[in-house]
């Protein structure tokens, strides 16, 4: 199972939010590029980059930082935040992003999801299932939709999507534990690979998710606080 470090960018800085709340942020570095280089040096084969400004505004904002990271490290990168148009998807492809993470558009612009799959293939796209009380949140997690998790997964699968990322918003940034029950249910809902995020704060959490059949985990706050030693996490799954 792949262990992927998260680099969340807000105002050009590397931050972590508590339950996705923009007014509850912790700044961990003024230089996200150096953070990216650190995780790659410790063994990251892929980076998970989120443009939080983009998620809130609806268009990518920190493209310059993302592009610099792309040119500075040899690892694969996947990017989310504000990708709500075909133009944004094309731009990410042009700067060398391997995968894009799309959440809001999956709920509000299903025709766009089909267009991205048709143009680039399903491997380029990961649908972010950001859940709050079994319903999907959108627009940087600032708004709740009326779309249940199960319906989003079914609709996206019918459009050709072949990879999902699940985050329990109430767990994200809390250093508690993942929503294991939700992960079990998600594995039953789809035959496609699932990436887990939110609340992962120990090596045991990673091992338990691996045993459920999760393809990869996104580790965020825990590797910045030191609750998880990233090198140990990488070795755990080698």
NUTIVEX-344578 format. One record per residue (C-alpha): residue in one letter; x, y, z. Coordinates in steps of 0.05 Angstrom, whole numbers, plus 5000, padded with zeros to 4 digits. Example, Ala and Ser with C-alpha at 12.3 -4.5 7.8 and 13.67 -1.06 7.14 Angstrom:
A524649105156S527349795143
// end
This chain:
X500050005000X502450694982X503551225036X502851925008X504752555045X499953145040X502253855025X496554345034X498055045007X494555665032X497156355015X503556034988X505055685054X504654965077X499054905127X494354405159X487054545175X482754255230X476653915200X477754335137X476354985174X480255565144X480155955209X483455375246X490055315208X497055155231X502755395188X508354885184X512855215132X513355845090X516555425035X512354845008X517854664958X522754505015X517254095048X516253704984X523753574978X523853335051X518452815041X521552564976X528252505011X524952085064X522051615012X515651904984X514351644914X508252094905X505952754935X498852964949X498353724938X492054114954X491154834932X486755074990X485955764959X483655434896X478754984933X475555604964X475456044902X473955524849X480155624806X487355414817X491155964854X497955684873X500055434805X506855744811X508355364875X505654714845X509854804782X516054934823X514854304864X513853914800X520554154773X524254054839X522653334857X522752674818X516552384851X509652334821X504752874843X497252904847X493753574856X486953794880X483554454896X479554884848X479854414788X472854544762X473954634687X477054264629X481854844622X484354744693X485253994680X489254144617X493554644654X495254134707X497053634654X501554134619X505754254681X506853514693X501553334744X500352584741X493452584773X488253104789X483453054848X476453304834X470953384885X466053954875X465553854799X463753124811X457453354846X455853974805X458853864735X458253134716X459153294643X466153554660X467952884692X466052514629X470053014587X476352924630X475852164626X474852194551X480652664539X485852404586X483651714608X480951504676X487951424707X488752184706X482752294750X481252154824X474452324851X474952614921X469152374964X469252885021X464052645070X460552985128X455152545160X454752105098X453552685051X458752995005X461453695020X463554164964X467154824951X473054714996X468554345046X465055005060X458254755036X454354105045X450953804984X444853364983X448752804950X449852174991X456651844987X453751214956X450251594900X456551984881X460651354876X455251014833X454551614787X461951704778X463050964763X457851004708X461751584677X468251174674X471651384739X476350844765X479451134829X476551464891X479351824951X475151835014X475852345071X471552385133X471753135144X470153065218X476552655226X481253075183X486753425222X484353155289X489652635302X484252155326X483151575278X480251435209X472951255199X474250515191X466850335184X466050825126X472250535093X469449825098X462950055068X466450415012X470449804993X463849434986X460849984944X466149984889X470849494855X475550074840X481650284881X480450724942X485151214975X483851375048X484852035084X482752375148X484852215220X490651755204X495351865262X498951205278X502550655241X497150185266X491950595229X495850505165X496449755175X489049685190X487050065128X491749635087X488349015114X481649285090X484249315019X485450065015X490250234957X493750834989X493351305048X494252055052X498052245115X497752975135X497953285204X501052675237X507452715197X508053465212X507053375287X511552755290X505952285312X507851875251X515151815229X514351835154X520551405142X517550865186X510950915149X514550825082X518550225107X512149915136X509549805066X515949655027
// end
